[in-house]
Amino acid sequence: MSIDFLALANPGVPGLHPYQPGKPVEELERELGISNSVKLASNENPLGLGPKARAAIERALPDLARYPDANGFALKAKLAQKLGVDAGQLILGNGSNELIDLVFHTFVSPGQQVVYSQYTFIVYALATQAHGAEAVVVPARDFGHDLDAMAAAITPATRLVCITNPNNPTGTFVGAAEIEAFMDKVPAEVLVVLDEAYTEYVAEDERIPSIDWLARYPNLIVSRTFSKAYGLAGLRVGYMVCHPELVEVLNRVREPFNCNSLALAAAEAALDDEAYLGEAVSLNREGMALYEAFFKEKGLKYIPSRANFITLDLQQDAGAVYQALLREGVIVRPIAGYGLPTCLRISIGLEQENRRCLEALAKVLG
Ligand SMILES: *Cc1c(COP(=O)(O)O)cnc(C)c1O
């Protein structure tokens, strides 16, 4: 007897398709019969785990038979001090992805609308669909957020707006004045998630004072992660900063032990590793300059990026170039699934990885 499990699933589920992650390096190498490939596909930190985080993980190992601290007291205390907020304004997640889902679980129901931009992080589309809500996808402007159009798209049915800044997969960035003007137009009952997963890569004089705005906009939720510049993608830890009463509501839905002990310890140590963060950021800046110079020299179109990746627009189907790069042992990210079939997203790697990628590109493009 066969059971139609899909018919049993919640209303939004049949319309979902599993997230397509980049293939693990080992699997691709086996499939293609190559070795020594470089993976520039998932915006990970090419420096690997930082020394302070590693030491903290080693120190935390003997306690692994115990449950983690369900409230993440030590990490929140350190974050609070660093960000100049109250610990009660913080919520920790198993990656910021879990927290985005948590916002949806807590606030978004069928029939409500979620506003986000065309060409943005796929998780908002997935969560909107999974919750049976209506996606209001606002056409991009120059591959990035058109905040005027997004504000105009808000209706009485809108519960949530998601903004990614810098944006993934395009790397575009909207400045403080634009976001502030947008927030001034958003009704108080509409929540705004400002996803700043790549904020550490933004030059300090351009960075958005999003945390300072929380006092003025109680509907604003700032989302950050340890997966990118802090180099802890595999451990899964992120956080949101928002109004303490909003944290209190989210905590009712959050799984109590959502962040594991190693992640908590490593994230706390990573916050103290200024040298590692600084190196990650400067390596990224140099790598970005290398790609931009190459693209300009070759007359290739690209989207200027403030993040740790750069999106190349080949202005023709990018699938064949992606496959050819794979055969050269260079793994990048096709983003046809984001509606950008002519583009490839390349994560900035170590200098030798970037050079290898550019040599392969030069060869493949002829
Ligand atoms: C990578 C990324 C994240 C981080 O996700 P984690 O779950 O924290 O690893 C969040 N938002 C965007 C836009 C990203 O690109």
The ligand as an SDF file (V2000), in Angstrom:
LIG
                    3D

 15 15  0  0  0  0  0  0  0  0999 V2000
   25.0330   32.9370    3.7870 C   0  0  0  0  0  0  0  0  0  0  0  0
   23.8480   33.7350    4.0930 C   0  0  0  0  0  0  0  0  0  0  0  0
   23.2590   33.6730    5.3460 C   0  0  0  0  0  0  0  0  0  0  0  0
   23.8870   32.8720    6.4360 C   0  0  0  0  0  0  0  0  0  0  0  0
   23.1840   31.7430    6.6880 O   0  0  0  0  0  0  0  0  0  0  0  0
   23.5860   30.9150    7.9680 P   0  0  0  0  0  0  0  0  0  0  0  0
   22.3800   30.1010    8.1890 O   0  0  0  0  0  0  0  0  0  0  0  0
   23.8480   31.8920    9.0680 O   0  0  0  0  0  0  0  0  0  0  0  0
   24.7930   30.1230    7.5900 O   0  0  0  0  0  0  0  0  0  0  0  0
   22.1480   34.4470    5.6180 C   0  0  0  0  0  0  0  0  0  0  0  0
   21.6600   35.2680    4.6930 N   0  0  0  0  0  0  0  0  0  0  0  0
   22.2220   35.3740    3.4860 C   0  0  0  0  0  0  0  0  0  0  0  0
   21.6780   36.3390    2.5220 C   0  0  0  0  0  0  0  0  0  0  0  0
   23.3180   34.5990    3.1520 C   0  0  0  0  0  0  0  0  0  0  0  0
   23.8470   34.6920    1.9420 O   0  0  0  0  0  0  0  0  0  0  0  0
  1  2  1  0
  2  3  1  0
  2 14  2  0
  3  4  1  0
  3 10  2  0
  4  5  1  0
  5  6  1  0
  6  7  2  0
  6  8  1  0
  6  9  1  0
 10 11  1  0
 11 12  2  0
 12 13  1  0
 12 14  1  0
 14 15  1  0
M  END
$$$$
